[in-house]
Amino acid sequence: MSTDYDSSDERYELFIGGKPTPSESGEQIPVTDPSTSKPFETVAAGSSADIDRALKSAREAFSDWRGIKPVDRGRVLQRMANRMHAEKKELAELLTRENGKPISQSKTGIEVGARYFEYYAGTADKVQGETIPLGSEYLDYTLREPLGVTGHIVPWNFPVSLFARTVAPALATGNAVVVKPAEQTPLTAVELGRLLHDAGVPAGAVNVVPGYGIEAGAALSEHEGVDGVAFTGSVPTGREVAAAAARTLTPVHIEAGGKNPIVVYPDADLERAIDQTMISIFTRNAGQVCSAGDGLLLHEDIHDEFCERLVSRVGKLTVGAGLEDPDVGALVSETQYEKVTGYIDVGIEEVGEPLCGGTASDRSSSDGYFVKPTIFDGVERDMRIAQEEIFGPILSVLTFGDEQEALEIANETDYGLVAGIFTRNLNRAHRFARDVVAGQVFINEWFAGGVETSFGGYRQSGFGREKGMEALRTFTTTKNVCANIDSMSSVDRR
Ligand code: NAD
């Protein structure tokens, strides 16, 4: 694996048909280290012609892969998990270089990715149909079949675990896959393609085509040769992908953005609520997380104390280059840096100076995309920083007086991905879980649950569910077989 950019180095290619493959156009995409803003590697830029080749290759390999006994497919996926563990150090370094996240979080990212392959390895031989009672003259049963060739469009915030999150269940259920990673973070995806092939996935059953979204991504979502599309990314792109897939009536599921409320009551364990708030918005991937807790709803009785303690903790966070393992790494790209610092300007306009942060980091000599953890207090419900996904280390604090008001604020964004409540009153916690519009609800916790728990959104956060056993449904379709076993002639009965 090469991680130092040099024009004479071997460059990253597409991974099609079980081998590194140059793009048809020969064009390259520079891959930038967010901690320096300098390119350190290049990758072949896939176009619609390359997506076409990858889909053909997947189609040819599909029957081979599907034909492998489920238990043996599972063993291949388990070998993939083992290989990821064996190459964890190198993969984590590459992930930090392309994404900017602290190296300890990259190592966790590789472990989570491996865990997806391990989990779905164990499910490959448990995708079962049903028998349906229609009366004694019938035998009716269902077969759970793979969709066929599935397309996977992956964002840059968790390039390894989000690759694994949809590819592992798709492969476990017998699909052949074509993956389009984000243009900012394509290198680990190409490595995962190679590792899957080494683990025993037949040539062509896994293909990785880096490229720009408007070219390679669009080609994958509108292609007639794809039988299902798994999209993870922003709401506007999700709409385009869903519209493109609709033209060919291709099943699609959309995992999009969020604006996720954390509600804290006076009876909560406040130290725990502060710890979890820190993780939810600052120290996990610099807040570049779809399920980041970016709207903090504090009961008016604890507002002042909570803010004081939180600001003091945030002041101790380190911001820096991912390989130095700070608490908060660089944002992924200049575009993301401009977007997030733009929201700091919006916040200052809407509520005035923040309680802390509010500027780029002091590391001015490094040119990296660093932003200080920032807290805006006194945020009103209808403000942009209360309603829009910022996707960076920026927290908005709102105040509420009672349960009804907390629920109204939590439910009035366009999103519905994740919500959390901190309280010792379990009746109140479960009332909130029942009434809040969110695909996952945390009680006295944030980011709980691993690969086993289902995940997905309501409203603009998307539709369809990933993770856990639910993903096996996402990547299969059901065939019903209905036989009349009393219709045979007397000859047949002899
Ligand atoms: P994005 O929508 O810009 O890009 C996501 C992927 O789509 C990339 O691979 C990109 O190249 C591709 N793409 C871009 N334009 C396309 C097009 N026209 N057709 C097809 N593909 C196209 O999103 P992003 O900025 O990379 O990721 C951040 C967003 O992802 C945030 O909104 C975040 O909330 C969301 N996200 C959601 C989840 C979830 O599980 N719900 C997880 C992670 C990230």
Residues whose N, C-alpha, C, O or C-beta is under 5 A from the ligand:
A	BS01	NAD	I153 V154 P155 W156 K180 P181 A182 E183 G211 Y212 G213 I214 G217 A218 S221 T232 G233 S234 V235 T237 E240 E255 A256 G257 G258 C290 S461
